[in-house]
Amino acid sequence: MSRDNKLVMIEESRLSIRDSYSLMSTKARIRESLGFTKLDQKNYLRGRRMSKLAYEEAGTLMRYLKYQTMKNPSFYHAIQFDNEEQITKNF
C-alpha cells in the first residue's frame, strides 16, 4: 500500500494524528519502515484538507479574503482552524 493510500485511510478513520501514527507504527513494529514521519502525516493531511476546502463554502470565503488582500494591501484577515481544518474563528 502506498504512503498516500495509508494516509488517506488514516484520515478516513477519524483518529487523531497522534493516535493514528502510534497505531501505524505499532503495526509496522519499526517506525522507520512506515515510510513517513508524524510531521509528514500532519502536513499531507493538512494539504489534502485545504485542497478540499477550495471547492466548498470555506474555500469561497478564503478566495474572497485573498482577493480583498490583493486589492487593498492594508486589508487584514485571519482564519483559525481546528484539528480537522474546520474554521473556528474568522477575524
URDA-V904254 format. One record per residue. N is the residue number from 1. RES is the residue in one letter. SS is DSSP state (~ for helix, > for strand, _ for the rest). PHI is phi in degrees with one decimal (999 if undefined). OMEGA is omega in whole degrees, 0 to 359 (none if undefined). Layout:
BEGIN
<<N RES SS PHI OMEGA> <N RES SS PHI OMEGA>>
END
This chain:
BEGIN
<<1 M _ 999 182> <2 S _ -72.0 179> <3 R ~ -58.7 181> <4 D ~ -61.5 179> <5 N ~ -64.3 178> <6 K ~ -61.8 183> <7 L ~ -68.3 177> <8 V ~ -65.8 178> <9 M ~ -62.1 178> <10 I ~ -62.4 180> <11 E ~ -60.2 182> <12 E ~ -69.8 179> <13 S ~ -73.7 179> <14 R _ 66.4 174> <15 L _ -77.6 175> <16 S _ -67.1 180> <17 I ~ -60.2 180> <18 R ~ -61.1 182> <19 D ~ -66.0 182> <20 S ~ -68.1 178> <21 Y ~ -66.0 178> <22 S ~ -61.8 179> <23 L ~ -62.7 181> <24 M ~ -65.2 181> <25 S ~ -70.4 176> <26 T ~ -66.2 180> <27 K ~ -66.1 180> <28 A ~ -78.0 180> <29 R _ 71.6 177> <30 I _ -128.6 184> <31 R ~ -56.8 182> <32 E ~ -63.0 181> <33 S ~ -79.9 177> <34 L ~ -65.7 181> <35 G _ 92.1 177> <36 F _ -156.2 178> <37 T _ -98.9 178> <38 K ~ -61.8 178> <39 L ~ -66.3 175> <40 D ~ -58.1 181> <41 Q ~ -61.0 181> <42 K ~ -62.0 181> <43 N ~ -64.8 180> <44 Y ~ -63.4 182> <45 L ~ -67.2 177> <46 R ~ -63.1 179> <47 G ~ -62.4 179> <48 R ~ -64.4 179> <49 R ~ -67.1 179> <50 M ~ -65.1 179> <51 S ~ -68.5 175> <52 K ~ -66.2 180> <53 L ~ -61.3 183> <54 A _ -59.7 183> <55 Y _ -107.8 181> <56 E _ -110.9 182> <57 E ~ -58.4 179> <58 A ~ -63.0 177> <59 G ~ -63.8 177> <60 T ~ -62.4 178> <61 L ~ -61.5 181> <62 M ~ -63.9 177> <63 R ~ -63.8 179> <64 Y ~ -62.4 180> <65 L ~ -64.9 177> <66 K ~ -63.9 178> <67 Y ~ -61.4 180> <68 Q ~ -62.6 179> <69 T ~ -66.2 179> <70 M ~ -67.8 182> <71 K ~ -72.1 184> <72 N _ -135.1 184> <73 P _ -58.4 179> <74 S _ -85.6 177> <75 F _ -67.9 181> <76 Y _ -123.5 173> <77 H _ -148.8 175> <78 A _ -147.9 179> <79 I > -123.7 178> <80 Q > -109.0 180> <81 F > -111.1 174> <82 D _ -90.2 183> <83 N _ -62.9 181> <84 E _ -99.6 179> <85 E _ 61.5 173> <86 Q _ -93.1 181> <87 I > -67.9 177> <88 T > -109.4 179> <89 K > -143.1 178> <90 N > -135.8 181> <91 F _ -111.2 none>>
END
